Amino acid sequence: MKDVSQAELLTRGVEDILVKESLEKKLASGTKLRVKLGFDPTSPNVHIGRAIPLRKLRDFQNLGHQVVFIVGDFTAQIGDASDKLEKRPMLKLEAINKNLKTYKEQVGKIIDLKKAEFHYNSEWLSKLGFQEITELAEAFSVQQMIARRNFKGRFDNGEEISLREFLYPLMQGYDSVMVKADVELGGFDQLFNLKAGRIVQKHYGMQEQDILTCSMLEGTDGRKMSSSWGNIIAITDAPNDMYGKIMSVRDDLLIKYFLLCTDLPQVEIAKIEESIKGGANPKDSKMRLAREIVKLYHSEKDAFSAEKNFIDTFKKGGLPTDAQEVEISKGELLADVLFQEKVVDSKTEFSRLVKDGAISVVETEEKIIDREHKIEQSVNLRIGKRRFLKIKVKNG
């Protein structure tokens, strides 16, 4: 793991710091700070966008500070309204428990868990009674809540806002009280909740935490990276999948990905940016990016193997070595096969792919144009840009 300077700690991938002078003073004093970051397990996978504040947490850890990671198993039930323009439904406990099964293992890919505090906020939030919740609620006014951008928009439009949604920032703020946070990290979209930590700490007579917000990352489709939109690159993705997804990222996001998602020195990233501006093919730099990210979450050997697989598959028109295989009976409908093998999510998606000419035979590039296409012989298919299926017909 790389070490960073204090200057890089406070600038690279950083959107804003509140209060910067306070944090700089604390760092200069040599005090061992308690640095907090929390994730709600609203999906089973940590993606490289959410890994940005995790990597910043690692930087604090490498500088000798005490890092505190919190899995929001309780707050996930309440639902974070950040960046939501409509009421977010409550998440069932069963879904939360399923999602968080490998969270510790995933977080351990980035920070040293042996030197970190790892908590579930149900440890303290599930024990709060009405008296304690009433005391906590006293820290905020209705006016403060309604002033929040997304709440204000919904209120002005006469749309429903649940009182439950008001509880979320209070509870995230209470986490800061319980772990005695000196600093809290998070995405820029979390700013209201992070500020709530300062308000709640002050209410309980504690020194207010400083806040460092990290830049947000766009996903493979150019929108904010989000599991709900399916545009993520998960840190648990297999090397070939991870490499392929990175190669589909827009060229104009290339330098941002280098800065936020790799350990490459900024001087070297600046040289890559200059070379692209000078006319170099961005695909070569994107392949470097894909190698760097795969290497972080897997190994250098895996990174070069994934690159070879990508070249063999996409440049030479080949088939990935780990392509999914299925054996079927002659005459089965292709739509049924792809749906049963979970290559497509629905028959509607299949129809759209056929209409777009996005299903083809690997070796000949012949497109499947019939929605009622039947498989009469063994065939290797490409579905979309990165999905492949080797279909073997019994006795065919």
N, C-alpha and C positions, 0 to 999 in steps of 0.2 A: 504493500500500500504506500502511496506517495505521501510525503509531507508537504504542507503548504505554508507560505509566509502569512503573517497576520494581514498584510495588505491584500493578498489574494483571497484570504478567508472572507474578507468583508466586501469584495468586489466581484469575483468571478461567479456568474450565475445569480447574483444578488439583485433583487428588484428594489428593495427599500430596507432601511433600518430605523427602528424607533426604540430607543433614542440613541442615535449614533454616537454622540459625545460620551454618553454614559457607558455604552458597550466598549468603546475604545479605551476609556479610563479603566474599566474593570480588567480588560485584557492586558493593559500596560502594567497594572499593579502586580501581576503574577498570581492573582487569586484563582484558585481552582473553582471554576463555575459549574453550576448544575444546568445542563442544556437539555431542553425537553423537545421531543417530537412525538406526535401521535398520529396513527392511522385508524380509521374505521374499516373493519373488514366487510365492506359492501360488495366485494368481489373476491374470488379466491386467489387472484394473482396480483403481485406488485409489478407495475409496469415501469419502464425506464423514465417516464415523466414523474411518477411518485418517488422514484429513486433519487431525484435531484436533491430534495431536502435531506434524504437519508445519506447521500454522499457528503453533504455539507455537515451533517452530524458526525460522520466519520472524520472529517477534517478537524472538528473541535476535539474529538477523541484523540486523534494523533498529536494534538498540541497539549495533551495532558489533562483535559477537562473531563468531568464526570457526565457522561451522556445518559439520558433517561428516555427509553422508548416505551410508549404506551399504546397498547392495542385497545381501541375503543369498542370493546364488545358490548358495553352498556349504551354508550352514546349512539352506536349504530342502530339500536332499536328506536331511538328518538328520531334520528334522521337529520342530517345537516342540510340546512336550507341554502347554503352558500351557492351562488350562481344558479339557483333554481327559480324559475319564473312561475312555478305552480306548486301546490302542496305536495310534499314528498311523502309517499306512503311509509308506514312503519314497516320495518324489516322483522321478519319472524326470527325467533331465537334459534330455531333449527337451521335456518339458512346461514345465520351468523356463525354458528358453531361449525358448520360445514366449511364455510369460507376461511375461517382462521386456523384450520388444521395445520397448515404448513407456513403460517406467517412467521413464526420464530425462525424457521430454517431459511426462509427467503431473506429476512432482515439480516440474518447472520452471514449472508453472502457479501454484505457491505460493511457492517460494523462488527467489532470484536465483542461478541456477547459475553465473553468471560470478564470483560472489564466494564460492561454496561449494566444498568438497571433495566429490567424488563418487567412491565406491569400490564395487567388488564384492569381497565378502570371500573369494572364491576366490583373490584376489591373494596372500593369505598362508596361508589355511587349507589349500589344496590342496598346499602345499609342506611341510607338517608331516610328519615321519617318526615312527616309533614312539618314538624317544628323546624327541622334543619333546612328543609326545602324553602319554607317561608322566610327563614333568615337569609338564605342564599338569594331569594327573589328580591329582597330589599335592596340588593346592590344595584339593580337596574330599574329604570323607569320605562313606562310604555312608550313615551316620546323617543327615548333612545332606540328602542327596538324598531319603531315605525320609521325612524330616520334611515334605517338600513336600506340600501338601494333597491334590492329585490322586494323587500317587504313594502316599501313605499309605492313601488310600481303596482303591486297587486292590490294594495289598499286603495290607491287612487282609482283603480279600474273596478273596484267593488268585488274583487275576487277573494275567496276564502283564505284566511290565515289561521291555522290552528294554534291555540295557546301552547300546545306541545312544541311547536317550532321555536317559540321563544325560550324554551328551556334548554335548547341545545348549547348556545354560547355560554349560558350560566354553568352548565355542567363541564364544558371544556375548560372554562375559567377555574372551576373548582379543582380540576385535575392539577392546575398550576399551584394551587394552594397545598394540595396533598403531597406533591413531590418537591415543594419548595424551589420552584424553578427560578433561576436567575435570568435565563434566556429561553425563548421559545422560537422554534423554527416552523416554517410552513410555506405553502404555496401562496402566491399573491392573492388568490381568490379567497383565502382564509383570513384576510386581514381583520374583518369584524370580530371573528371568534378569537383571534390572537389578542386583540385589544381588550376583549372581554376578560382575558386572564389578568391584565393589569388592573381593571376595575374591581374584579372580585378579590384579588390579592390586597388591594388598598382597603376594601371593605372589611377584610379580616385583619387589618393592621400590619400587613407585611410590606416589604419593599417591593415595588412594582418591577416585574420582569421586563427586560429589553426584548425587542422583537426583530427577527431577521426573516424577511420574506424572499423566497426564491422565484426565479423566472419560471413561467409556465411553458410547457412544451407542446407543440402541435403534433398530432398523430399522423398516420400514414395517408390520411385523406386531407390534411391541411387544417382540420378543425382541432380544437383543444383535445389532447389525448384523454380518452375516457373509455372505461370498460363498457359503459352503457351504449357507446357508439360503435364499439367493435373495431376501433382504429388503433389499438395498442400494440406495443412490442413488450411482451412480458419478460421479466428477467429469468423466468423458468422455461421460456421457449427453447425448443431443441436448437442446436447450433445452425442447422440448415434453414430452419424456419426463421430464426432470428436474422440471419444474414440476408435471406431473401426479402424479408419485410423492410429491412433498412435500405436495401437497394431500390425499394419502391417509394422512398421518401422524396418529396419534391426537391429539386436542385437548390432552390432559394433558401431552403432550411438547413443545408449542409453544414455551414459554419456554426450555426446555432447548436446543432447536434454535437459537433466537435467540442464546443465550449461547455455544454451542459452535461454531456453523457460520457465523456472520455477523460482520461488523465493526461492527455497530450498537452505539453507545455504551450502556453498562449503564444509564445514567440513562433513556435512551429505552426500553430493554427493560422497565425497571421501570414506566414509564407504560403500556406495552402490557399488562403483567400486571394493573395496577390497573384498566384499562378493561374487561378481560375479567371480573375479579371484580365489577365494577360492572354487569355485564349486557350488555356489548357482544358482538356476534356474533363468536366466535373465527374464523369463516371469513374475515372481512375481514383479521384479523391474519395468518392463515395465507397468504393471498394476498400480503401484504407479505413474509412469510418466503420464499415461493417466488421472488418477484422478487429479493430480496436475494441468495439463493444462486445463482440462474441468472446474475445480474449478475457475481458473483465469478468464475465459471468460463467465462463466455461474454462478454456485453456487456449494457449497459443496454438497447440496442435489442432484443436477443434476448429479454431478460426481459419487456419490454412486449409483444413479439410473441407470446411463449409464453402470456402472460396473456390476450391477445385470443383466441388459439386455444382456450384452456381455456374461456373464457366462451362462445364460439361453439359449442363442442362439447358441453360438459356442462350449460350453463345453457339453451341454446337448442335442444338436441337435434340439433345439426349433426354434421358429419363433419370430422375434422382435415384440414388442408390437406396434411399429409404422410402421409396414410393409405396403407398398403400396398395395392398393386393387383395383380390376377392375372387372366389370361384363361384360361378353361377351355372344355371341350366340354360341351354340354347333357347333363344327366343324371348328371353325376359326383357321387359321394357327398361330402357336406360334410365328413365325418370325414376322408376321404382328402385333400381340398383343404387343410384346416387343418393336417394333419400334414405334408404335402409342403411347404407354405409356412412351416413352423416357427412357426406361430401357436400351436400346442399341442405339447407335448413327446411326447405319446403318445395312443393311442386311449382309454386309461383316463382321461386328463385330459379328453378330449372328452366322454366319457360322463358324467363328474362334472359338467361345465359344463352339459350338457343337463339332467341331473337337477335341478340347482340353478336352472334357468331363467336361466342367465347368458349365453345366446346369443340375440340378438334383431335384428330388422330396424331399422335406425337410424330411418328415416322414420316407421314405424308403431308401433314398440316391440313388434311381434308376436314372441313367444318361439318359438324352435325347440324342439319337444318330442319329436321323433322321432330316435333315434340313427341311423336309416337314411335320414335326410333327403337327398333328391337336389336338386341345383340345376338348375332348369328355365329360369330367366331371370336376367338381370343383377340384382344385389342388393348393398346396402351393409349390412354386419353389424357389430354391436358384440359383442365377445367379452370377457366379464368387465367390469371397470371402465374399463380404459384401452386395450384392444386393438381395432383396427378393421381391416376388410378390405373393399376394393371388388372385388367379383367381377363380371367381365364375361364373359357367355356368348357364344361365337362365333356370330355371326348371330342372337343372341338379344336 
